[in-house]
């Protein structure tokens, strides 16, 4: 029998979101019903609302979430009623060519629930990133549930479901920052500052936060940046080189997703250094670089998908580091809000006033 829940829905492109009654089915084979306890407000949800992902309206928004499993469907193993989980949007299949090559974080056939969630009139909803967690309950593939220590606060744990994991993983997994490295992070919002925290966790000794907003640079210092650069006041490339002995950073993480900041990242790295693109560009964006510079500077140009994380490996480990006091995940929670505050949270996020607003349910 379907569960009637409250949920935040984007009905049309650019229109304010609305709080609706949504019907959530009981879990079928391979699925899990999760009672959501907390869900972060992510830029991706705003992209869905504004039609920047696709036009499959109406969308059931929310995806950066933690909660408790209420029920599982046939064939589900390793997951039980009462388990505290962080939801992830890349439930690996174990069978595709990436998984078979031992690189499941690149899985090309990730799983979502197959049954639809609907509005009360039967209109089928498109859940954001296959999750849809701005809701009292949501239906997901069982593989989208990653068990973590229930001692973690849901508002904090849920952040690993998207933005904070993307930033941490850009440093730890994709960039492979090591002890003694120099790192520059361009764009110090939620994802960028998570990359700053990841660089500190990895043992980088020089960590440079770059932004055009002094408030975000202050957040970066609090999360581990040893130096900051305001791009409206200094030439970013020259400033990074000056702070790294004239060489450039070993790893530069671009967390904005724009051609001009990617170019800065490219030239702010040391010879044979690494650029990691974790900021998400829009389809029309293009960049032109001298091919000789691409060749002559060597190193690696990488993009980071979800921080190249493997949720079952990374989420429990990061929660344990948080509980040990070695990773300040709580610093990313700027405010705790109700479901009715999502639209206002979008506005605060757009103005750069918060790292994360988190909906508590």
C-alpha positions in Angstrom: 0.0 0.0 0.0 1.5 3.4 -1.0 2.8 5.7 1.7 1.4 9.3 1.7 4.3 11.7 2.5 5.2 15.4 2.3 7.7 16.2 -0.4 9.3 19.1 -2.2 8.4 19.1 -5.9 9.6 21.3 -8.9 6.6 21.3 -11.3 8.0 23.5 -14.1 11.2 25.2 -15.2 12.3 28.0 -12.9 9.1 28.1 -10.9 9.3 28.1 -7.1 9.2 24.7 -5.5 6.0 23.5 -3.8 5.3 21.2 -0.8 3.1 18.3 -2.2 1.6 15.0 -1.1 3.5 12.2 -2.8 2.8 8.5 -2.9 5.7 6.2 -2.3 5.3 2.5 -3.0 6.3 -0.4 -0.8 9.7 -1.7 -1.9 9.8 -4.2 -4.7 12.6 -6.6 -5.5 16.0 -5.0 -4.9 14.5 -1.8 -3.4 14.5 -0.2 0.0 12.1 2.3 1.7 13.9 4.9 3.7 12.6 7.3 6.3 14.6 10.4 5.6 16.0 12.2 8.6 18.0 14.9 7.0 18.8 16.1 3.5 21.2 18.8 2.3 20.2 21.5 -0.2 22.6 21.1 -3.1 23.3 23.1 -6.2 22.2 20.1 -8.2 18.7 20.4 -6.9 18.6 24.0 -8.1 19.9 22.9 -11.5 17.0 20.4 -11.7 14.5 23.1 -10.7 15.8 25.5 -13.3 15.8 22.9 -16.1 19.6 22.6 -16.2 19.7 18.8 -16.0 16.8 17.8 -18.3 13.1 18.5 -18.9 11.6 15.5 -17.1 9.3 17.6 -14.9 7.9 17.3 -12.3 11.0 16.6 -10.2 11.0 15.2 -6.7 14.0 17.1 -5.3 16.6 16.2 -2.7 19.4 13.7 -2.8 22.1 14.5 -0.2 20.5 12.5 2.6 20.6 10.2 5.6 17.9 8.2 7.2 16.7 4.8 8.5 15.6 1.8 6.4 11.9 1.0 7.0 11.5 -1.9 4.7 13.3 -3.9 2.0 12.1 -5.8 -1.0 12.7 -9.3 -2.2 16.2 -10.3 -2.8 17.9 -7.6 -0.7 20.7 -8.8 1.4 23.0 -7.0 3.8 20.4 -4.3 4.6 17.7 -4.5 7.3 14.9 -2.5 8.8 16.4 0.0 11.3 19.8 0.4 9.6 21.1 4.0 9.6 22.2 4.8 6.0 23.6 7.6 3.9 22.0 7.6 0.4 24.2 7.5 -2.6 23.4 8.1 -6.3 25.9 5.7 -7.7 24.8 2.2 -6.7 27.3 0.1 -8.6 26.2 -2.9 -10.6 29.3 -5.1 -10.2 28.9 -6.4 -13.8 29.8 -3.5 -16.3 33.2 -3.2 -17.9 34.4 -0.7 -15.3 33.3 -2.9 -12.4 34.9 -6.0 -14.0 38.2 -4.0 -14.4 38.2 -3.4 -10.6 37.1 0.3 -10.9 33.6 0.2 -9.6 33.7 4.0 -8.8 33.4 4.4 -12.6 30.4 2.0 -12.8 28.5 2.6 -16.1 25.3 0.9 -15.1 24.3 2.3 -11.7 21.0 1.2 -10.2 17.9 3.2 -9.2 14.5 2.0 -7.9 12.3 0.8 -10.7 8.9 1.7 -9.2 7.8 5.3 -9.7 6.9 7.7 -6.9 3.9 9.9 -7.9 1.8 12.9 -7.1 -1.6 12.1 -5.5 -3.2 12.3 -9.0 -0.9 9.6 -10.3 1.6 12.0 -12.1 4.9 10.2 -12.2 7.8 12.1 -10.6 11.4 12.2 -11.6 13.5 11.8 -8.4 16.7 14.0 -8.4 19.7 11.8 -9.1 17.4 8.8 -8.6 16.8 9.6 -4.9 14.2 12.3 -4.3 14.9 12.9 -0.6 13.2 16.2 0.2 10.4 13.9 1.5 9.4 12.1 4.7 10.2 8.8 2.9 11.7 7.8 -0.4 12.2 4.7 -2.4 15.6 3.8 -3.7 17.6 0.8 -5.0 19.0 -1.1 -2.0 22.5 -0.5 -3.3 21.9 3.3 -2.9 21.9 2.7 0.9 25.3 2.8 2.6 25.3 1.8 6.2 27.3 4.0 8.6 27.7 4.4 12.3 24.3 5.4 13.8 26.1 7.6 16.3 26.6 10.2 13.6 24.2 13.1 13.5 21.9 12.7 10.4 22.4 16.3 9.3 26.1 15.7 9.2 26.2 12.2 7.8 23.9 13.0 4.9 26.4 15.5 3.5 28.5 12.6 2.3 25.7 11.8 -0.1 26.8 14.4 -2.6 28.7 17.7 -2.3 31.0 17.1 0.6 32.0 13.6 -0.8 32.6 15.2 -4.2 35.1 17.6 -2.7 36.8 15.3 -0.3 37.1 12.7 -3.1 38.4 15.2 -5.6 41.4 15.6 -3.3 41.8 12.1 -1.8 40.7 9.9 -4.7 41.0 11.8 -8.0 43.8 14.2 -7.1 45.6 11.6 -4.9 47.0 14.5 -2.7 49.9 13.2 -0.6 51.9 14.2 2.4 53.8 17.4 1.8 52.0 18.3 -1.4 50.9 21.8 -2.4 47.2 22.2 -3.3 45.2 25.0 -4.7 41.4 24.9 -4.7 39.6 27.3 -7.0 36.1 28.0 -5.8 35.4 27.7 -2.1 31.8 26.8 -1.8 30.6 23.6 -0.3 32.4 21.3 -2.7 35.6 23.4 -2.9 35.9 23.7 0.9 35.4 20.0 1.2 38.4 19.6 -1.2 40.3 21.9 1.2 39.4 19.6 4.1 40.4 16.6 2.1 43.8 18.1 1.2 44.4 18.8 4.9 43.4 15.2 5.8 45.8 13.9 3.2 48.7 15.8 4.7 49.2 18.6 2.2 51.4 21.3 3.7 50.4 24.2 1.5 46.7 24.6 0.8 45.5 27.6 -1.1 41.9 28.6 -1.2 40.9 30.8 -4.2 37.6 32.6 -4.5 36.1 36.1 -5.1 34.1 36.1 -1.9 36.0 36.9 1.3 33.3 35.1 3.3 34.0 31.8 1.5 37.8 32.3 1.9 37.2 32.6 5.7 35.4 29.3 5.6 38.3 27.9 3.7 40.8 29.0 6.4 38.6 27.4 9.0 38.7 24.1 7.1 42.4 24.0 6.6 43.6 26.5 4.0 47.0 27.8 4.9 46.7 30.7 2.4 43.8 32.4 0.5 43.7 34.4 -2.7 40.8 36.7 -3.7 40.7 36.6 -7.4 39.3 40.1 -7.7 42.4 41.5 -6.0 45.2 39.3 -7.3 46.2 37.5 -10.4 45.3 33.9 -9.4 48.0 32.1 -11.4 50.8 34.5 -10.2 49.5 34.3 -6.6 49.5 30.5 -6.5 53.0 30.4 -8.1 54.3 32.9 -5.5 53.0 30.8 -2.7 54.6 27.7 -4.1 58.2 28.8 -4.6 57.4 30.1 -8.1 56.5 26.6 -9.4 52.7 26.2 -9.1 50.8 23.7 -7.0 51.2 20.0 -7.2 47.4 19.6 -7.4 44.9 22.2 -8.5 41.2 21.5 -7.9 38.7 23.5 -10.0 35.4 23.5 -8.1 33.6 26.2 -10.2 33.2 24.6 -13.6 33.9 27.6 -15.8 36.4 28.0 -18.7 38.1 31.0 -17.1 38.7 29.3 -13.8 39.8 26.0 -15.5 42.4 28.0 -17.4 43.6 29.4 -14.2 43.8 25.9 -12.8 45.8 24.7 -15.8 48.4 27.4 -15.5 48.5 27.5 -11.7 49.8 23.9 -11.5 53.4 22.9 -11.4 55.1 21.1 -14.3 53.8 17.5 -14.3 51.2 18.5 -11.8 47.5 17.5 -11.7 44.4 19.4 -12.5 41.1 18.0 -11.1 37.8 19.4 -12.5 35.0 18.8 -10.0 32.9 21.9 -10.8 30.2 21.0 -13.2 30.1 23.1 -16.5 27.0 23.8 -18.5 26.7 22.2 -22.0 27.6 25.3 -24.0 30.9 26.0 -22.3 34.1 25.6 -24.3 37.8 26.0 -23.6 40.7 26.5 -25.9 44.3 25.8 -24.8 47.5 25.7 -26.8 48.2 22.0 -27.5 51.9 22.6 -27.0 51.1 23.7 -23.4 49.1 20.6 -22.8 52.0 18.5 -24.0 54.8 20.6 -22.6 53.4 21.0 -19.1 52.9 17.3 -18.7 51.0 15.8 -15.7 47.4 14.9 -15.7 44.1 16.6 -16.5 41.3 14.8 -14.7 37.6 15.1 -14.0 36.2 13.8 -10.8 32.8 12.0 -10.8 31.3 12.1 -7.3 34.8 12.3 -5.9 35.5 9.0 -7.6 34.1 7.5 -4.4 33.1 4.0 -3.6 30.3 4.6 -1.0 30.7 1.3 0.8 34.4 2.0 1.2 34.5 5.7 1.7 31.3 6.7 3.7 32.0 4.5 6.8 35.7 5.5 6.8 34.9 9.2 6.6 32.2 9.0 9.3 34.7 7.3 11.6 37.2 10.1 10.9 34.5 12.6 11.8 33.7 10.8 15.1 37.4 10.8 15.9 37.5 14.6 15.5 39.8 14.4 12.5 37.3 15.6 9.9 35.0 18.5 10.8 31.9 17.6 8.8 29.7 19.6 11.1 31.4 22.8 9.9 29.6 22.4 6.6 26.1 22.7 8.2 25.3 26.4 8.0 21.7 26.1 9.1 19.0 23.5 9.8 15.6 24.1 8.2 12.2 22.6 7.6 10.8 21.2 4.3 9.0 24.5 3.8 12.3 26.4 3.7 13.9 24.8 0.6 13.1 27.7 -1.8 14.6 30.2 0.6 17.6 28.0 1.0 18.1 28.1 -2.8 18.2 31.9 -2.6 20.8 31.8 0.2 22.9 29.3 -1.7 22.7 31.4 -4.8 23.9 34.5 -2.8 26.8 32.5 -1.3 25.5 32.9 2.3 25.7 29.2 3.3 27.9 26.2 2.8 24.9 23.9 3.4 21.4 24.4 4.5 20.1 21.0 5.8 16.4 20.0 5.9 15.5 18.1 9.0 12.5 15.8 8.9 
